[in-house]
Amino acid sequence: MTEGAPTILWLRHDLRLLDNPALTAAAQRKRPILPVYILDDETPGEWRIGGAGRWWLHHSLTSLATSFGSIGLPLILRRGLASDVIANLIDETGADAVFWNRSYEPYTIARDTALKQSLTARGLAVASFNAALLHEPWTVNTKQGQPYKVFTPFWRALRQQPPPAPLPVPQMPSAPAVLPRTGELSEWSLLPTRPDWSSGLRASWTPGETGAQQRLAAFLADGLEQYRSDRDRPDRPATSRLSPHLHWGEVSPRQIWHAAHMFSQGDRGATHDDATEAFLRQLGWREFAHHLLFHWPDLPSRSWRSRFDALPWRSDPAALRAWQKGMTGYPIIDAGMRELWHTGWMHNRVRMIAASFLVKDLMIPWQTGEAWFWDTLVDADLANNSLGWQWTAGCGADAAPYFRIFNPVSQGEKSDPNGSYIRRWVPELGRLPDPWIHKPWQAPAAALVAAGIELGRSYPHPIVSHLIAREVALEAYQTIRKQGIRTAANG
């Protein structure tokens, strides 16, 4: 056994061995390492893990335990307030150091800062590292030293700072001679049971570091070349689907960045280089989301542009349920919402269309949609989710203009021209000819009969008229815009 007091390796959203800076630093101490995952669902202010996220976490921890076991280390599971659990583990093991990788969500920053101060006061070695981002949020600033508020200049600045190379799995010291007790993953009840709605998730995903590496390799080999041209097509497998692996830290953005660059150095030409740049730009958007959340910690709850709080938001439980269940009468939206419920994921273009419909056609607050996505997405990420909803609502930093209101028919026709995505997720429309697949309410009666569709029974009529709802939304947005102009002028 390796001698000396052990180092507690506190794992959070870094569920991997490769490119894990905290793990590497712990190994360099050449003392026993105790990997620990704490299900902290007691910290005030935390966004509790949603249902789909809990399913993913169960399987990711199962995979992680196997990975650590293969190098001779146990994975200790504990549940409770993180500060209390770590204090107990120190007392139980005599650990003299606690290492972790940083998280940038508001509640974790406050918790981790207090914990670091407490442990340092007790004489322990405490260190934290960046494992989740290409660069720390405070290191990419304007020439004036201020945080960026617009993506394009942020991306230019980020692009000029290549991230460090990923770290290999370090040579590992042994486990402590005496191990503390560990909880049982089954006791955490992370998996749904009554009912078990996770069959679609099981068929769609392989959580864990191995699954992440396989997903990355498959995308680089089969999807990257088509990424730039096809990434807005939900009917084609042209996106990476790496977002949940990134969120849970099963793969790092540095690994993805360098793997994509290495792949693009082949002999595939400019088209391949353009696709790589378009793909890396999406990593840039992820960085921008975390940059904004770090500098504006109320991003998940309050409109970044506060004047949008004055919009005449509506409470409409029936319309909200129709949206959640994929029964709005607009096929592209219904397909996306059903894909979300079945797989825990939705194509990004369809996310924007569905989000626009909720906040601009139905005038339901963006925070309501944000909460639903948080519960149902396997890649539910506080920074990305907040940025996406505020961008669509027009109230965020560098958001879409308030007057950009997605037309669900024309957007569907553009992104799913043959209706194959809709036919997959809205099978009751499967036999409807292409000209009507995005607007079944305009289909001739004979076409509906031939397709076995009875609007209002087998498939709903649209719950609102988009054309009317659009005018109502524009009027509301124009009103608050004028109020903002008057306020600025009087100020």
Phi, psi and omega in degrees: 000144175292137183271159176109163179294142184284161172256125174278123175257103184272111182267142178226260176260054182212052190276067183203166174260319179290145176047050179244095186301322180294320177296316179298316180295321178296319180295327181292344177284345179056040175232165180304144179245137178239095178289134184224134168244130181245122172276093183266094177248031180238345182296125179300141176087355182282142169279111182296146181299132180286175184300313180293323178295323178295321177300313182298315183301318179305310184285328178292320178292324175301315179295318182295320178300320178295318180296314179294322178300326182291341178248016171085016179243141175275158171252113181273130179250130176223156179229137178144188178295123189304317182298321179290318182297315181295319177300318179295319180295324177298315179295322183286328189248345186073021180303142179245008180206147175227121180243146175206166174262141189289149169240149189244016176280149188305315184290326180287327177298313180297315181296313185292323179298314179296320181293318180298318179296318181295314182290322178297320178297333178276357177092010179275153171279125182230132179212143176232159190218164177265113176237354190254342187229161175293320179215153178298147184298335182270002184258352179247097185230168175289172178297339178272001179080016181257154177291145178290146177244354181233138189293313189303310176294328175299316181295320178300316180293319180295321184296335181275000181237082180303136181287157177299159178291148179296152180270143173283172172291125184285163171292125195259130168294172181278175176283161174301151181296323179243123184261142174286165179294154176235147175282169177260131181303324181298334181288344182278349177053046179282336183270141178289144181231318186234085359270168172271102183262013191265010183300321179293325177294317180298323181283344189256339192223155170233087181297153177117166184297320179296316178299323179294316180294321178295319180295317179297313181298318181295320180293315180298323183282323191241343188240336189297320183298329181266001189299312185297320184277331190244002188293343177265013181253102179292345179277359181233145181278065188254000179256163187283331185056032178269354189303317178292325177295322176294315183301316183274001176073026176281344172215148182261155175298331177293321177299315181295315181303309184288325178296318179295320179295317179297321180293324183285350180278003177288197186257037186269350172091185187296325181300318179293319179298319179297320179295320178298317179297318178297321179291313180297330178299328178290326170298325177297320177297321177299316177299317181298321179299314180290327175300313180294316182297322179296316184275336178231080190294347177268014181305323181289345187239335185234144178298131179299322172262101193297338181296339180288347176295340182276357178300147180282069181299151183246151168253114183221082184303323182293316179293322178297316179297320179297320178295313182298323184272356183072047180227043182276343186090357174253110192302318183294324178290315181296322177298315181296316182291329176285322174301317179301313183293324184280320188250348185076017183209153176216141178304141187299320179298319180288328174303316181294319180295314181294321180293318179300319180298318182293313188273337185248326175276318182265346181056038175266136187305143182299332180295333178292315176294321177303317181294322179293316177297322179301323183278332190254345182271134173287340178256024182303111184234127188301316182292309183295318181297316180295314179300314183299314181290319179291326177298312182293320181289344180087008187251004185259183175289133180051040184279166171299145178305146183302332183274001176277104181240114184296128173274115186295337179282304182294325177295320177295316180297326181284317186270338180224064192300328180263359177074015183290326176295316179295317181297330179290315189260344176236073189296339179294345176261007190303328184263006180283133180299155183309318184300340186244359187296332180265354182211066185298335179293344176262357182292143175301150181304321182296322180293322178294316180298315181296330180271358180072032184248130171239103183299137184094345178235296180280336175208139188285154164292157175305134184285341172216159171275121181299319183298318179289315181299324180298316180294321178297316180295316180298320178298317179295316180293321178296323181298312181289332177295315179295322178297321178295321179295317179296319180297317179296321181292323181282341180286000000 
